[in-house]
Amino acid sequence: MEQKKLLLLSTGGTIASVVSESGLVPGESGEQLIQMMGSLPYQIEVQDILNLDSSNIQPEEWKLIAEKIYANRHNYDGIVVSHGTDTMAYTASMMTFMLQGIEIPVVFTGSQVPMNVALSDAPDNLKLAFVAAARLEPDIYLAFDGKVMRGCRSVKVRTTAFNAFESVNVPVVAEVTSDGFEIKNKRPRPQATACVLNTNIDTNVSLVKLFPGFDPKLLQAMVDNGCHGIVIEAYGLGGMTFIRRNVAAAIGDLIRQGIPVIAASQCLYERSDLTRYEVGRQALLEGAISARDMTSESAITKLMVGLGQGMDVDGITAFFNTDIAGEVTIN
């Protein structure tokens, strides 16, 4: 059987880090990562496109990563992107929207310990990513600690443990067990269309976490300073203060100014539902848009994409009421 042809796009991160006087910094190339892994049953080529800690990966880097994936998608059976863990869920979510309808599997991975450390988790994570890129259906994925999840449903939940990522509100796609690589949950693919690269995004957005005592005037201050859309992590199912500090009314003021406001939940699991309680209905009546069961990483990147297409409040509402790539459960 002919070997699958895979591409590794190396961007830096802990997986490629080395010790320096200023702490761990990316220093290993993609070729060096492959050499430290030993033999793999694939034909693997490497492109080093960045050499950054993921805390420094920003929208400009997202565009570069998307462009590299798009340019190489017809030349390989799958693509693996090695990436720092801290912002990997954001990057994977954004790739889901920038590369809708991607024709091959694209798998993000990284590690909690550098590859050159004896007991690193990097070799297993990178091997898992290559297996996933060779065997899964086309989509954007994140592979870590024996599990493969949708990129737009992944969240980093631990700072040092090897099981750093979890799939939120949907089951993992695949998992390593004693039986090998088990594909468990396939997402029904929409009717096949050619992938279109879309890197038009508006980064003038904000992600706000409510807390008791939050002054809603700060929302208007953000808009006065150039913010074009806001994701609010509200309480529970989407509750927002309306006594004394009326967050719901402030949202209404922003909506009438043409500023979309997305209501997510501070709770990692399950959904927001603005219809359940009065504290949610007030915000809903003012025009808040529910994020349902989306991750905050997916909600903020989806908002950037929608605004980047020139959508107004009604357009953003319709956009968030649509499951674009498995990022939200609509019911």
Residue, then its C-alpha position, 0 to 999 in steps of 0.5 A: m500500500e502506498q504511504k500517505k503523503l503528509l505535511l508538517l507545518s511548524t510554528g514553534g511553541t513548547i514542542a519546539s522549545v529549548v532552554s535559554e537565559s530568558g526561559l523556554v523559547p522556540g528553537e527546534s525546526g520541524e525537521q529536528l522534531i521529526q528526527m527525534m521521533g524515529s521511524l513513521p509509516y508516512q511520507i512526511e515533508v516539513q515547512d517551518i513557517l513560524n518560530l513563535d511562542s503561541s502567546n505571540i501568535q495573533p491574527e497576522e499569523w492566523k492569516l499566514i497559517a491559513e494561506k499555507i494550509y490552503a496553498n498545500r491542500h492539494n499536494y498532501d493527504g493531510i496536514v499537521v500543524s505543530h503549535g504552542t498550546d496556549t492559543m492553539a484552540y483559538t487558532a484551530s477555531m479560526m482555521t475552521f472558519m477561514l478554511q470552510g470546506i477544507e478537502i483534507p484533514v488538518v490536525f493541530t498539536g503541541s505539547q506541555v514539555p519540549m520534544n528534547v526532554a526525555l519524558s516529553d508528551a511531544p512524541d506521542n502527540l505528534k504521532l497521534a496527529f500524523v495518524a489522525a491526518a492520515r485517517l480522518e475525514p477532512d476537517i480541522y482537528l486538535a490532537f492531544d493526549g490520546k484524543v482527537m477533537r474538533g478544532c472549534r470545540s477544543v479548549k485548553v483547561r490545564t496549564t501543566a498536565f498532559n491532558a491539557f485539552e478537552s472537547v467541550n459539549v461534543p464527544v471526541v472524534a477519535e481516541v487511542t485505546s488498547d485496540g489502537f486508533e478508534i474513530k468514534n464520532k464522525r460529523p456528517r459532512p455538508q455537500a462537497t464544495a470547493c474550499v475557499l480561503n477567507t482571511n477577511i476578519d475584523t479584530n476590533v472585538s472584545l471578550v468580557k467576563l461578567f462579575p458582580g459589580f461590573d460597570p456596564k459603562l465599560l461596554q460603551a467605553m470599549v465601543d467609543n475606543g473602536c470596538h465593533g463587537i463584544v462577546i460577553e461571558a454571562y452567568g450560568l445560562g446567560g444571566m446578566t445584571f439589570i438591577r443598579r448596574n443594568v448590563a442588559a440595557a447597556i447591551g440594548d444601547l449597543i445593539r441600537q448603535g449597530i454593535p453586535v453583542i454575543a451572550a456566552s456562558q462562563c460555564l465551560y460545559e452545556r449551553s447558554d439559554l437566554t429564554r430560561y430566566e428573567v435575567g437572561r430574557q432582559a438581555l434577549l429582549e434588548g437584542a443579545i445574540s446567544a452563543r448557545d454551546m459554543t466555546s468562547e474561543s469559537a465565539i470570538t473568532k466567529l464574530m471576527v469572521g462575521l464582522g470581517q464580511g461586513m455583516d451588520v447586527d442582523g447578519i451576525t444574528a443569522f450567522f450565529n444562528t447557523d452551524i457553519a462547521g460543527e461549532v454550535t448545536i442548533n436546536 
